Amino acid sequence: MPDRTTTSLLTRIAVSEPGAGPYAVTTGPDGALWITLVDAGEIVRLVPGDPPGGPHRLDRHGLSAPGCGPTVITTGADGALWFTRYRDHSIGRITVDGTASSVSLPTPDSGPYGMVSGPDGALWFTQLNADRIGRIGTDGTVTEIPLPVSGAFPSAITTGPDDALWCTLHHADALGRVDTDGGITVHPLPATGAGPVGITRGPDGALWFTEITAGRIGRMDTDGAVREFSLPDRGCRPHAIIADPDRGVCWYTAWATGRVGSITPDGHIEEYELPDPDAGPHGLTVGTDGAVYVTMATGALARLEP
């Protein structure tokens, strides 16, 4: 049976009013935390207090289209923050000084969602509604690659140890591998009903992913071999997952149970209870201070120092 550890010894940092929708968070090139407010249509830059619990600096940057739905955010090779705009089907860019711009996608209603900086220096993203993987250069040039699976609902995306892009195909119960030249391979999971969403390159070099429907964390080698680890509460709906190489673990959010957990390469699991009831955690990142920061739907970040 997996281990389960809970604690309420966490720091809470308010970043918006409840309902604004803190969704994703990443650690930017300036060492600050960059957060998407999906329902407010804003990007937040946050410098946590030092020491923890002390005053922090917070800047909110409104976007030109408040209803654009900024979703997943990452750092590009040009040192700017790039993010998907799910609701107006475009890709956003914001510099560390707060200058924002966007590029519309050629496919209508494509629903861009996951995003990662690829090994070729471009930004790669998924298109939930269009069964496509997108690529945008830092010059704004967009390429779209159709998937060979219909209704796959491609979700999160990461760079693998083989310098290819790996994405979760949520409705197809599979992972997709995309070469930077556009070649695609689909790796089905062992059983239907997994619902993969988040994905990351783990500290062991494998691909680690969440199975939101099955309540499991999965591990896939680049040859397609899979191991799956059941979580303490099979109904917890694990969502995002990131690697923490310094600790040798992956961190994941458990959306339905308001927890954040860690898993080692051999499957040892620990979970921590977040400070807000009905936290609804989605995104997470490891800060420059080594703490884990988690977005909560209550308008706040949770800071966990394991």
Secondary structure, DSSP 8 states (H G I E B T S, - for coil): ----------EEEE-S-TTS-EEEEEE-TTS-EEEEETTTTEEEEEE--SSTTS--EEEEEE-SSTTS-EEEEEE-TTSSEEEEETTTTEEEEE-TT--EEEEE-SSTT--EEEEEE-TTSSEEEEETTTTEEEEE-TT--EEEEE-SSTT--EEEEEE-TTSSEEEEETTTTEEEEE-TTS-EEEEE-SSSS--EEEEEE-TTSSEEEEETTTTEEEEE-TT--EEEEE-SSTTS-EEEEEEETTTTEEEEEETTTTEEEEE-TT--EEEEE-SSTT-----EEE-TTS-EEEEETTTEEEEE--
